[in-house]
Amino acid sequence: MALDAALACRSISARDDHAIAAVIRDVMTEHGCSGPGFSIHDPEVAAMSAAYQSHESRYVVVEHLGEVVGGGGFARLPGSALAEATCELRTMYFRSVARGRGLGAELLQHLRRAMREAGYRRCYLETTTPMHAAQKLYRRADFAERCGSMSNTGHHGCDRFFHREL
């Protein structure tokens, strides 16, 4: 990905687990998404590198001057069959230092290519009403809003749902 000199993207490793967990928890709390039904409570948050080791999933971290400031990933949509070829965009969050640089759009484009390479044909995601910038990003990337959830992800705190063909 083409980033400014202070930013770098790479696949997650075990050394990133603590830092990306802090980013996820801080950003979700900042947006009022710390109660029950949000991914902040998912067990994978504490060990993201282990959760994204299969050929069906990826997670990318974003660094600014060597510090993890964000990331995003995907995995098969819970409850879906492999033949359905539907993945879920997961835990894409950035600290303020990484926002407003077009990085979200660039990371999303990178992840969509990786989703297709992994064999997925469609992508689903969940977010919340207070995350206005995220919703704008998804709409600009041709995600269509849905009336409800496509799966039982356990994130019943989310109230906005999007999908698109890849």
TAKA-V753122 format. One record per residue. RES is the residue in one letter. PSI is psi in whole degrees, -180 to 180 (none if undefined). OMEGA is omega in radians with two decimals (none if undefined). Layout:
res=RES psi=PSI omega=OMEGA
res=RES psi=PSI omega=OMEGA
This chain:
res=M psi=144 omega=3.13
res=A psi=108 omega=-3.11
res=L psi=163 omega=3.03
res=D psi=164 omega=-2.99
res=A psi=-25 omega=-3.09
res=A psi=-11 omega=-3.09
res=L psi=144 omega=3.08
res=A psi=145 omega=3.08
res=C psi=143 omega=3.11
res=R psi=165 omega=3.08
res=S psi=146 omega=-3.13
res=I psi=149 omega=3.02
res=S psi=169 omega=-3.10
res=A psi=-31 omega=-3.14
res=R psi=-13 omega=3.14
res=D psi=-11 omega=-2.98
res=D psi=-50 omega=-3.10
res=H psi=-45 omega=-3.09
res=A psi=-44 omega=-3.11
res=I psi=-33 omega=3.05
res=A psi=-41 omega=3.12
res=A psi=-42 omega=3.10
res=V psi=-50 omega=-3.11
res=I psi=-50 omega=-3.10
res=R psi=-42 omega=-3.13
res=D psi=-46 omega=-3.08
res=V psi=-41 omega=3.12
res=M psi=-41 omega=3.10
res=T psi=-42 omega=3.09
res=E psi=-35 omega=-3.11
res=H psi=12 omega=3.09
res=G psi=26 omega=-3.08
res=C psi=52 omega=-3.08
res=S psi=-3 omega=-3.13
res=G psi=-172 omega=3.12
res=P psi=148 omega=3.06
res=G psi=11 omega=3.10
res=F psi=154 omega=-3.08
res=S psi=-12 omega=3.08
res=I psi=-26 omega=-3.11
res=H psi=-1 omega=3.13
res=D psi=136 omega=3.11
res=P psi=-31 omega=-3.10
res=E psi=-22 omega=-3.10
res=V psi=-35 omega=-3.13
res=A psi=-17 omega=-3.09
res=A psi=61 omega=-3.06
res=M psi=-38 omega=-3.10
res=S psi=-38 omega=3.13
res=A psi=-32 omega=-3.10
res=A psi=-17 omega=-3.06
res=Y psi=49 omega=-3.12
res=Q psi=-11 omega=-3.08
res=S psi=166 omega=3.09
res=H psi=-12 omega=-3.14
res=E psi=-1 omega=-3.04
res=S psi=157 omega=3.08
res=R psi=153 omega=2.98
res=Y psi=132 omega=-3.10
res=V psi=132 omega=3.04
res=V psi=152 omega=3.10
res=V psi=129 omega=3.12
res=E psi=145 omega=3.00
res=H psi=115 omega=-3.10
res=L psi=41 omega=3.08
res=G psi=-4 omega=3.14
res=E psi=133 omega=3.11
res=V psi=121 omega=-3.11
res=V psi=1 omega=3.12
res=G psi=-177 omega=3.11
res=G psi=179 omega=3.11
res=G psi=156 omega=-3.12
res=G psi=-174 omega=3.11
res=F psi=158 omega=3.05
res=A psi=168 omega=3.14
res=R psi=139 omega=3.14
res=L psi=126 omega=-3.13
res=P psi=135 omega=3.12
res=G psi=-3 omega=-3.14
res=S psi=149 omega=3.10
res=A psi=151 omega=3.12
res=L psi=-38 omega=-3.12
res=A psi=-23 omega=3.13
res=E psi=-21 omega=3.06
res=A psi=43 omega=3.12
res=T psi=127 omega=3.08
res=C psi=168 omega=3.10
res=E psi=129 omega=2.98
res=L psi=129 omega=-3.02
res=R psi=145 omega=2.97
res=T psi=59 omega=3.06
res=M psi=103 omega=-3.09
res=Y psi=151 omega=3.12
res=F psi=140 omega=2.96
res=R psi=163 omega=-3.05
res=S psi=-32 omega=-3.13
res=V psi=-23 omega=-3.12
res=A psi=-5 omega=-3.10
res=R psi=155 omega=3.05
res=G psi=15 omega=-3.14
res=R psi=2 omega=-3.08
res=G psi=6 omega=-3.08
res=L psi=-36 omega=3.11
res=G psi=-45 omega=3.12
res=A psi=-40 omega=-3.12
res=E psi=-43 omega=3.11
res=L psi=-42 omega=3.12
res=L psi=-42 omega=3.10
res=Q psi=-44 omega=3.10
res=H psi=-46 omega=-3.13
res=L psi=-38 omega=3.11
res=R psi=-40 omega=3.07
res=R psi=-45 omega=3.14
res=A psi=-35 omega=3.09
res=M psi=-47 omega=3.12
res=R psi=-43 omega=3.12
res=E psi=-31 omega=3.11
res=A psi=-3 omega=3.07
res=G psi=5 omega=3.13
res=Y psi=149 omega=3.11
res=R psi=-14 omega=3.12
res=R psi=157 omega=-3.12
res=C psi=142 omega=3.13
res=Y psi=150 omega=3.05
res=L psi=158 omega=3.09
res=E psi=145 omega=3.08
res=T psi=-168 omega=-3.12
res=T psi=158 omega=-3.14
res=T psi=-42 omega=-3.12
res=P psi=-15 omega=-3.12
res=M psi=68 omega=-3.07
res=H psi=-45 omega=-3.10
res=A psi=-39 omega=3.12
res=A psi=-44 omega=3.13
res=Q psi=-41 omega=3.09
res=K psi=-43 omega=3.12
res=L psi=-48 omega=-3.10
res=Y psi=-41 omega=3.12
res=R psi=-42 omega=3.11
res=R psi=-27 omega=3.12
res=A psi=18 omega=3.07
res=D psi=28 omega=2.97
res=F psi=139 omega=3.10
res=A psi=140 omega=3.11
res=E psi=141 omega=3.11
res=R psi=161 omega=3.10
res=C psi=-24 omega=-3.09
res=G psi=-179 omega=-3.09
res=S psi=150 omega=3.05
res=M psi=-8 omega=-3.00
res=S psi=167 omega=3.03
res=N psi=82 omega=-3.11
res=T psi=-13 omega=-3.06
res=G psi=0 omega=-3.10
res=H psi=61 omega=-3.09
res=H psi=-7 omega=3.04
res=G psi=-17 omega=3.12
res=C psi=141 omega=-3.11
res=D psi=8 omega=3.09
res=R psi=133 omega=-3.04
res=F psi=137 omega=-3.09
res=F psi=156 omega=3.05
res=H psi=163 omega=3.03
res=R psi=155 omega=3.00
res=E psi=149 omega=3.13
res=L psi=none omega=none
